[in-house]
Amino acid sequence: MRKLQAYALKEFIPPFLLSICVFTFVMLLDKLLDLLDMIVTKGVPLRTVAEIFLLLLPSMIAVVIPMAVLAGILMAFGRMSGDLEITAMKASGVGILTPTVPVMLFSLLMAVLLVVFNNRILPDANHMAKNLILDVGLLRPTARIIPGMFVDDIENLRIFVSGKDDITGELRDVVVQQQVPGQPERTITAMTGRMQPVSANRMRLVLSDGQMQELEGDSICRTLDFSVYTLDMAQSEELTRRERDSRGDREMSAVEMTAMVDSAAAEVTALDDSISILTRQLVLQAAAGGRIFVPDSSSTLAAGDARGWYTLSRNAVARRSGEIRLLRDRAESSIRTIRKYRVEIEKKYSIPFACIIFVLIGVPLGVSTRQGGAGIGLAVSLVIILVYYVFLIAGEQLADRGIVPPALAMWAPNILIGALGVHLMIRSIREGNPVPMPDFRALMKKFSRERN
């Protein structure tokens, strides 16, 4: 029995490791293009790009491991079923659960390690990667200019471009807001622009066919049209590392996010209390004709001055209503923050738990795809993974909007796929082949004959 279990685990490990490599490579393709772009067109040092590459790997590993578990199971059990090893085991009185147990224990171990990984290693890696990318933007200003986004970390400048040619370096529809201490604020717009190196530590932004507006005082604005205008900016030759304390939700552990949720919840409670008090005051004020909480200056009004009392009452009620709306907006913002953090907290546990869920559905499907080989195993795993992550992303959107509780949204894919897996596992124990699958090899041969 133990030899059989060891054999099943031995058959599972190689396709599991192969799947990690394949899925990681696929996920890296998009990142590799961006990293190569940093080297070729933006001149970022190779060592720095390699460091960014390594810091991005943990975020992929957290997603790839459950996917590899499913693909490994489908390929391992599909091969064992195709070679009639599963049939031989059943003929010898050994059920499908016997080879499943070691794989389940291995997946449980992976889930526990992923939980630790998601809370101990992944947040720091994401934080370091973000800091390094921001530092690269200061080292090479052109690396931070992204079409459609304001860049505000370049020496007293905020730069916006609608388009950028990474090959020629040309910028299109440029908007620059320049704020130099002690000088008037300038807004510069131009049809085109280009970054040019001046020296080892200086860059020059050359703008063409534009207009500069300079604000003096509160209302005086001077306008100047130009055909060419240049702006000098610093460029650090050496990469300066800066530690930034602010962290996003994917740069924190579950404990840190729980503390943020508690803080935001306490703020919401305090805001709700303030809103209740102001609402009661507003009701009393309206009932009393606005004479409650009216400024002391109103006492100079004559008792019969109806228009004056009406104006003061209306202004007081409007002011109180504005305060209530402001507090409600702050409370709603804090509630959105709570939802966002709770979604990320649940995600740190639900995705690792998918390793166990994928065993339940992978074993019966692997037994059913015995004629497909490794290719069919990967294809079936991709379909299941696609369905899983579609549910996960949809649940995240619903939870962020407050339509579905965060816990239910993040665990719903596990519940649905897990329930299907349990059903298929029971059918596999009772019937042997839970999902009638076509003979893919026969179909391929038939397709080849028809083409010929």
Residue pairs with C-beta under 8 A, 6 or more apart in sequence:
1 94
1 98
4 89
4 94
4 98
4 99
5 98
5 99
5 101
5 102
6 102
7 99
8 76
8 80
8 98
8 99
8 100
8 102
8 103
9 102
9 103
9 106
11 76
11 79
11 80
12 72
12 73
12 76
12 103
12 106
13 72
15 71
15 72
15 75
15 76
15 374
15 377
16 68
16 69
16 71
16 72
16 76
17 68
17 72
18 72
19 67
19 68
19 71
19 72
19 75
19 378
19 381
20 64
20 65
20 68
22 71
22 378
23 64
23 67
23 68
23 71
24 57
24 60
24 61
24 64
27 60
27 63
27 64
28 60
31 53
31 56
35 49
35 52
35 53
37 166
38 44
38 49
38 52
38 136
38 143
39 46
39 49
41 166
41 167
41 169
42 140
42 142
42 143
42 166
43 140
44 136
44 139
44 140
44 143
45 239
48 132
48 136
48 139
48 239
51 132
52 129
52 132
52 133
52 136
55 125
55 126
55 128
55 129
55 132
56 129
57 125
58 117
58 121
58 122
58 125
58 126
59 122
59 125
59 126
59 129
59 250
61 117
62 114
62 117
62 118
62 122
62 351
63 351
65 110
65 114
65 352
65 355
66 110
66 114
66 351
66 352
66 354
66 355
66 358
67 381
67 385
69 107
69 110
69 355
69 358
69 359
69 362
70 358
70 361
70 362
70 381
70 384
70 385
71 377
71 378
71 381
73 103
73 358
73 359
73 362
73 363
73 366
74 362
74 365
74 366
74 369
74 377
74 378
74 380
74 381
75 366
75 374
75 377
75 378
76 103
76 366
77 86
77 99
77 362
77 363
77 366
77 367
78 366
78 367
78 369
78 370
78 372
78 373
78 374
78 376
78 377
79 370
79 373
79 374
80 86
80 99
80 366
81 87
81 366
81 367
81 368
81 369
81 370
82 370
82 371
82 372
82 373
86 96
86 99
86 367
86 370
89 95
89 96
89 98
89 99
90 96
90 432
95 429
96 363
96 364
96 367
96 425
96 428
96 429
97 429
100 359
100 363
103 359
103 363
104 356
104 359
107 355
107 356
107 358
107 359
108 355
108 356
110 352
110 355
111 352
111 353
111 355
111 356
112 352
114 351
114 352
114 355
115 348
115 349
115 352
118 253
118 254
118 348
118 351
118 352
119 253
119 254
119 255
119 348
120 253
122 250
123 247
123 250
123 251
123 252
123 253
123 256
124 251
126 248
126 250
126 251
127 247
127 251
130 244
130 248
130 251
131 241
131 242
131 243
131 244
132 241
134 144
134 153
134 242
134 244
135 239
135 240
135 241
135 242
136 143
136 144
136 239
137 143
137 144
137 151
137 153
137 154
138 144
138 153
138 154
138 236
138 240
139 235
139 236
139 237
139 238
139 239
139 240
140 235
141 151
141 154
141 195
141 203
141 233
141 235
142 169
142 195
142 203
144 151
144 153
144 154
145 151
145 159
145 161
145 164
145 171
145 195
146 164
147 161
147 162
147 163
147 164
148 162
149 160
150 158
150 159
150 160
151 158
151 159
151 160
152 158
152 159
154 233
155 233
155 234
156 178
156 179
156 180
156 181
157 176
157 177
157 178
157 231
157 233
158 176
158 177
158 179
159 174
159 175
159 176
159 205
160 174
160 175
160 176
161 171
161 172
161 173
161 174
161 175
161 193
162 172
162 173
163 171
163 172
163 173
164 170
164 171
164 172
165 172
169 194
169 195
170 192
170 193
170 194
171 192
171 193
171 194
171 195
172 191
172 192
172 193
173 191
174 188
174 189
174 190
174 191
174 192
174 193
174 207
174 210
175 187
175 188
175 189
176 186
176 187
176 188
176 189
176 190
176 205
176 207
176 231
177 185
177 186
177 187
177 188
178 185
178 186
178 187
178 188
178 231
179 185
179 186
184 214
184 215
184 216
185 214
185 215
186 212
186 213
186 214
186 215
187 212
187 213
187 215
188 207
188 210
188 211
188 212
188 213
188 229
188 231
189 210
189 211
190 207
190 208
190 209
190 210
190 211
190 229
191 208
191 209
191 210
192 207
192 208
192 209
193 205
193 206
193 207
193 208
194 205
194 206
195 203
195 204
195 205
195 206
196 203
196 204
196 205
196 206
197 203
197 204
197 235
198 204
198 232
200 235
200 237
201 234
201 235
201 236
201 237
202 232
202 233
202 234
202 235
203 232
203 233
203 234
203 235
204 230
204 231
204 232
204 233
205 230
205 231
205 232
205 233
206 228
206 229
206 230
207 226
207 228
207 229
207 230
207 231
208 227
208 228
209 227
210 225
210 226
210 229
211 223
211 224
211 225
211 226
212 223
212 224
212 226
212 229
213 221
213 222
213 223
213 224
214 221
214 222
214 223
214 224
215 221
216 222
247 256
249 257
249 340
249 341
249 344
250 344
252 260
252 344
253 348
254 345
254 348
254 349
257 341
257 342
257 344
257 345
258 341
258 345
260 337
260 341
261 338
261 341
261 342
261 345
264 334
264 335
264 337
264 338
264 341
265 334
265 338
267 330
267 331
267 334
268 331
268 334
268 335
268 338
271 327
271 328
271 330
271 331
271 334
272 331
274 327
275 324
275 327
275 328
275 331
278 320
278 323
278 324
278 327
279 324
281 292
281 293
281 320
282 317
282 320
282 321
282 324
284 292
285 291
285 292
285 293
285 313
285 316
285 317
285 320
286 317
289 309
289 313
290 309
290 310
290 312
290 313
290 314
290 316
290 317
291 298
291 309
291 313
293 316
293 320
294 312
294 313
294 316
295 312
295 316
298 308
298 309
298 312
301 308
301 309
301 312
302 308
335 402
336 400
339 399
339 400
339 402
339 406
340 400
342 399
342 406
342 407
343 396
343 399
343 400
343 406
343 409
343 410
345 406
346 406
346 407
346 409
346 410
346 411
347 392
347 396
347 410
350 392
350 410
350 411
350 413
350 414
351 392
353 414
354 388
354 413
354 414
354 417
357 414
357 417
357 418
357 421
358 384
358 417
358 421
359 421
360 418
360 421
360 422
360 424
360 425
361 384
361 417
361 418
361 420
361 421
361 424
362 381
362 421
363 425
363 428
364 421
364 424
364 425
364 427
364 428
364 434
364 435
365 380
365 384
365 424
365 434
365 435
366 377
367 428
367 432
367 433
367 434
368 433
368 434
368 435
368 436
368 437
369 376
369 377
369 380
369 437
369 440
371 437
371 439
371 440
371 441
371 442
372 379
372 380
372 437
372 440
372 441
373 440
373 441
376 440
384 417
387 417
388 413
388 417
389 413
391 412
391 413
391 416
392 410
392 413
395 404
395 408
395 409
395 410
395 412
395 413
396 409
396 410
398 404
398 409
399 405
399 406
399 408
399 409
399 410
404 412
424 434
424 435
425 434
427 434
428 434
